[in-house]
Amino acid sequence: MKNLVVSNILRFVALILIQILLLNYAYMGGYMLPFIYILALLMLPTNMGKVPMLLVAFAAGVVVDVFCNIPGFHTFSCTLLAFVRILVGNKMLTRGEPIDIEVPSAYSVPFQQFAGYLLVMTLVYSVTYFLLEAFSFGNFWWMVLSMLLSTLVTWVLMLVCQLLLPKKQR
């Protein structure tokens, strides 16, 4: 249990630092903004309580918002992502079966299920974030393109991160 808590804290710190120091400045082509730090939220234990998961997501969003000087976009998107994960995410991982997965990863569930789970959750996050950022439908096609490309780039980065995990964490 203690090892799980330490690994989750280290994962959060590493991914949030990567997001804050590198990826927030990598607005690729004006359309794509990778959100790699949400992988830490998506890999929280499935048996974690609802309130702690929402609080952790809220805190992660606040940290990223503070360092990126953004007024709550990440906070709202992370909290909504955690809420959606509580409602449907665990069912996506286990396909409705009562299986207890300590840490969701590409190695604890079938790869296709995990990849689908990451894709859906990343799309939820990207849609929420870019709707808040645009706050209008004036640039509708820019917003849709940003949502789709950011989702795709984030999803690929998260899958690569999963494949690069050390043997111990698999």
C-alpha positions as CSV (number, residue, x, y, z in Angstrom):
1,M,0.0,0.0,0.0
2,K,2.8,2.4,0.9
3,N,4.6,1.6,-2.3
4,L,1.4,2.4,-4.3
5,V,1.0,5.8,-2.6
6,V,4.7,6.7,-3.2
7,S,4.5,5.6,-6.9
8,N,1.3,7.6,-7.4
9,I,2.9,10.7,-5.9
10,L,6.0,10.4,-7.9
11,R,4.0,9.9,-11.1
12,F,1.9,13.0,-10.3
13,V,5.0,15.1,-9.7
14,A,6.8,13.9,-12.8
15,L,3.9,14.3,-15.1
16,I,2.9,17.7,-13.8
17,L,6.5,19.0,-14.1
18,I,6.7,17.7,-17.7
19,Q,3.4,19.5,-18.4
20,I,4.3,22.8,-16.7
21,L,7.9,23.0,-17.9
22,L,7.7,21.5,-21.4
23,L,4.4,20.8,-22.9
24,N,2.5,24.0,-22.1
25,Y,5.0,25.7,-24.4
26,A,4.6,23.2,-27.1
27,Y,1.5,24.5,-28.8
28,M,2.2,22.6,-31.9
29,G,1.0,24.2,-35.1
30,G,-1.4,26.5,-33.1
31,Y,-3.8,23.6,-32.8
32,M,-2.3,20.8,-30.6
33,L,-1.6,21.1,-26.9
34,P,-0.6,17.8,-25.3
35,F,-2.1,17.2,-21.8
36,I,0.2,14.4,-20.5
37,Y,-0.4,15.0,-16.8
38,I,-3.9,13.6,-17.0
39,L,-2.3,10.2,-17.3
40,A,-1.6,10.5,-13.5
41,L,-5.4,10.9,-12.9
42,L,-6.3,8.1,-15.2
43,M,-3.8,5.7,-13.5
44,L,-5.2,6.3,-10.0
45,P,-6.3,3.1,-8.3
46,T,-9.8,1.9,-9.2
47,N,-10.7,1.3,-5.6
48,M,-9.9,4.9,-4.6
49,G,-12.9,6.6,-3.1
50,K,-15.0,9.1,-5.1
51,V,-14.3,12.1,-2.9
52,P,-10.5,11.6,-2.7
53,M,-10.4,11.1,-6.5
54,L,-12.3,14.3,-7.1
55,L,-10.0,16.2,-4.6
56,V,-6.9,14.9,-6.2
57,A,-8.1,15.9,-9.7
58,F,-9.1,19.3,-8.4
59,A,-5.7,19.8,-6.8
60,A,-3.8,18.7,-9.9
61,G,-5.8,21.1,-12.0
62,V,-5.2,24.0,-9.6
63,V,-1.5,23.3,-9.6
64,V,-1.3,23.4,-13.4
65,D,-3.6,26.4,-13.6
66,V,-1.4,28.4,-11.1
67,F,1.8,27.6,-13.0
68,C,0.2,28.3,-16.4
69,N,-1.6,31.5,-15.3
70,I,-4.9,30.1,-16.6
71,P,-8.2,30.9,-14.8
72,G,-9.5,27.5,-13.9
73,F,-9.6,25.7,-17.3
74,H,-7.4,22.8,-16.1
75,T,-9.1,22.7,-12.7
76,F,-12.6,22.3,-14.2
77,S,-11.5,19.9,-16.9
78,C,-9.6,17.7,-14.4
79,T,-12.5,17.6,-12.0
80,L,-14.9,16.7,-14.8
81,L,-12.5,14.0,-16.0
82,A,-12.4,12.5,-12.5
83,F,-16.2,12.6,-12.3
84,V,-16.6,10.9,-15.7
85,R,-14.0,8.3,-14.7
86,I,-16.0,7.5,-11.6
87,L,-19.2,7.1,-13.6
88,V,-17.9,5.2,-16.6
89,G,-14.2,4.8,-16.6
90,N,-13.9,1.8,-14.4
91,K,-16.6,0.0,-16.3
92,M,-14.7,0.7,-19.5
93,L,-11.6,-0.9,-18.0
94,T,-13.3,-4.0,-16.6
95,R,-16.2,-4.2,-19.1
96,G,-18.6,-4.3,-16.2
97,E,-17.0,-7.3,-14.5
98,P,-16.3,-7.0,-10.8
99,I,-12.5,-7.1,-11.2
100,D,-10.3,-5.1,-8.8
101,I,-7.5,-3.5,-10.7
102,E,-5.0,-1.8,-8.4
103,V,-3.5,0.6,-10.9
104,P,-5.0,0.8,-14.4
105,S,-2.3,0.4,-17.0
106,A,-1.7,-1.2,-20.4
107,Y,-0.4,-4.2,-18.5
108,S,-3.1,-4.7,-15.9
109,V,-6.0,-4.8,-18.5
110,P,-6.1,-5.8,-22.1
111,F,-4.2,-3.2,-24.2
112,Q,-7.2,-2.5,-26.5
113,Q,-9.5,-1.8,-23.5
114,F,-6.9,0.5,-21.9
115,A,-6.2,2.3,-25.2
116,G,-10.0,2.9,-25.6
117,Y,-10.3,4.1,-22.1
118,L,-7.4,6.6,-22.6
119,L,-8.9,7.8,-25.8
120,V,-12.4,8.4,-24.4
121,M,-11.1,10.1,-21.3
122,T,-8.6,12.3,-23.2
123,L,-11.4,13.3,-25.6
124,V,-13.6,14.3,-22.6
125,Y,-10.7,16.4,-21.2
126,S,-9.9,18.1,-24.5
127,V,-13.5,18.9,-25.4
128,T,-14.0,20.5,-21.9
129,Y,-10.7,22.4,-22.0
130,F,-11.1,23.9,-25.5
131,L,-14.8,24.7,-24.9
132,L,-13.7,26.7,-21.9
133,E,-10.8,28.3,-23.7
134,A,-12.9,29.4,-26.8
135,F,-16.0,30.2,-24.8
136,S,-17.8,30.8,-28.0
137,F,-18.5,29.1,-31.3
138,G,-17.0,31.9,-33.3
139,N,-14.0,29.8,-34.3
140,F,-15.9,26.5,-34.4
141,W,-13.6,24.7,-36.8
142,W,-10.4,25.9,-35.0
143,M,-11.9,24.5,-31.7
144,V,-12.9,21.2,-33.2
145,L,-9.5,20.8,-34.9
146,S,-7.8,21.7,-31.6
147,M,-9.9,19.2,-29.7
148,L,-9.2,16.3,-32.1
149,L,-5.5,17.0,-32.6
150,S,-4.8,17.5,-28.9
151,T,-6.7,14.3,-28.1
152,L,-4.7,12.4,-30.7
153,V,-1.3,13.8,-29.6
154,T,-2.1,13.3,-25.9
155,W,-3.3,9.8,-26.5
156,V,-0.2,8.8,-28.4
157,L,2.1,10.3,-25.8
158,M,0.2,8.4,-23.0
159,L,0.5,5.1,-24.8
160,V,4.2,5.7,-25.4
161,C,4.6,6.5,-21.7
162,Q,2.8,3.2,-20.8
163,L,5.2,1.3,-23.1
164,L,8.2,2.9,-21.5
165,L,7.3,2.1,-17.9
166,P,9.9,0.1,-16.0
167,K,9.2,-3.6,-15.6
168,K,8.4,-3.1,-11.9
169,Q,5.5,-0.8,-12.6
170,R,4.0,-3.0,-15.2
